[in-house]
Amino acid sequence: MHKPKSDLETNTEGWKAINWRQAERYVFKLQKRIFAANRCGDVKKVRKLQKTLMRSWSNRILSVRRVTQDNQGKKTAGVDGLKSLSPVARLETGKGIKTNRKIQTY
C-alpha cells in the first residue's frame, strides 16, 4: 500500500484507516515549532509555519474529527440541517476545506 511521503498529499484510504496518532503528532510538532519560533522572535518563520499548519492535511482532518466526533454538540444540527456525517462525508469535508485568509499574529 502506498503511503504519502508528504503531508500535502491527500490520503484517500478512508476515514477509518487514518492513523490519528500520527496526524496528532504531526500537528503538535508543528505547533511546538511555531511556539519556539515565536519565543525567538523569528516572525518570518512563525508565519511560514502557520501557513504550513493551515494547509496541512493532518490539521484539516483533525479539525473535522473534533467537530463531528469528539465535540459534545456532535448530534446538534448545523447550518445545513445535517445532524451527523458518515465517514465518507467527513473525508469529503476534510478535502473541501479551503483557507484563503491572511494569518494574524499577536
C-alpha positions as CSV (number, residue, x, y, z in Angstrom):
1,M,0.0,0.0,0.0
2,H,1.3,3.4,-1.0
3,K,1.7,5.8,1.9
4,P,2.0,9.6,1.1
5,K,5.5,10.9,1.7
6,S,4.4,14.4,2.5
7,D,1.5,15.8,4.5
8,L,0.2,17.7,1.5
9,E,-0.8,14.6,-0.5
10,T,-4.4,13.6,0.2
11,N,-4.9,10.3,1.9
12,T,-7.8,8.6,0.2
13,E,-7.7,5.3,2.1
14,G,-10.8,6.2,4.1
15,W,-11.8,7.8,7.3
16,K,-11.4,4.7,9.4
17,A,-7.9,3.9,8.0
18,I,-6.4,7.2,9.1
19,N,-3.6,7.0,11.6
20,W,-5.0,9.5,14.1
21,R,-2.0,9.3,16.5
22,Q,0.4,10.1,13.6
23,A,-1.8,13.1,12.5
24,E,-2.0,14.4,16.0
25,R,1.8,14.1,16.5
26,Y,2.5,15.9,13.2
27,V,0.1,18.8,14.2
28,F,1.5,19.0,17.7
29,K,5.1,19.1,16.4
30,L,4.2,22.0,14.0
31,Q,2.6,23.8,16.9
32,K,5.7,23.4,19.0
33,R,7.9,24.7,16.2
34,I,5.6,27.8,15.9
35,F,5.8,28.4,19.6
36,A,9.6,28.1,19.6
37,A,10.0,30.4,16.6
38,N,7.7,32.9,18.3
39,R,9.7,32.8,21.5
40,C,12.9,33.5,19.5
41,G,11.2,36.4,17.8
42,D,11.5,35.0,14.3
43,V,8.3,36.4,12.7
44,K,9.1,35.2,9.2
45,K,9.5,31.6,10.4
46,V,6.4,31.9,12.6
47,R,4.2,33.0,9.6
48,K,5.7,30.3,7.3
49,L,5.0,27.6,9.9
50,Q,1.5,28.9,10.5
51,K,0.8,28.8,6.8
52,T,2.1,25.2,6.6
53,L,-0.2,24.3,9.6
54,M,-3.2,25.9,8.0
55,R,-2.7,24.0,4.7
56,S,-1.8,20.7,6.4
57,W,-3.9,17.6,5.6
58,S,-3.5,16.4,9.2
59,N,-4.7,19.6,10.6
60,R,-7.8,19.7,8.4
61,I,-8.9,16.1,9.1
62,L,-8.3,16.6,12.9
63,S,-10.4,19.7,12.8
64,V,-13.2,17.8,11.0
65,R,-12.9,15.0,13.6
66,R,-13.0,17.3,16.5
67,V,-16.2,18.9,15.3
68,T,-18.0,15.8,14.0
69,Q,-17.0,13.2,16.5
70,D,-15.2,14.5,19.6
71,N,-17.4,17.6,20.1
72,Q,-20.1,17.5,22.8
73,G,-22.5,19.0,20.3
74,K,-21.9,16.5,17.5
75,K,-25.5,15.5,17.4
76,T,-26.7,19.1,17.0
77,A,-27.8,20.1,13.5
78,G,-25.6,22.7,11.8
79,V,-26.5,25.4,9.4
80,D,-27.1,22.8,6.7
81,G,-29.5,20.9,8.9
82,L,-27.5,17.7,9.0
83,K,-27.1,16.1,12.4
84,S,-24.3,13.6,11.8
85,L,-22.0,12.8,8.9
86,S,-20.9,9.4,7.5
87,P,-17.2,8.6,7.4
88,V,-17.2,9.3,3.7
89,A,-18.8,12.7,4.2
90,R,-16.3,13.5,6.9
91,L,-13.4,12.7,4.5
92,E,-15.0,14.8,1.7
93,T,-15.5,17.7,4.2
94,G,-11.8,17.5,5.1
95,K,-10.8,17.6,1.4
96,G,-13.1,20.6,0.8
97,I,-11.7,22.9,3.5
98,K,-10.1,25.8,1.9
99,T,-8.1,28.5,3.7
100,N,-7.6,31.8,1.9
101,R,-7.5,34.2,4.9
102,K,-4.4,36.0,6.0
103,I,-2.9,34.8,9.2
104,Q,-2.8,37.3,12.1
105,T,0.0,37.1,14.7
106,Y,-0.3,38.7,18.0
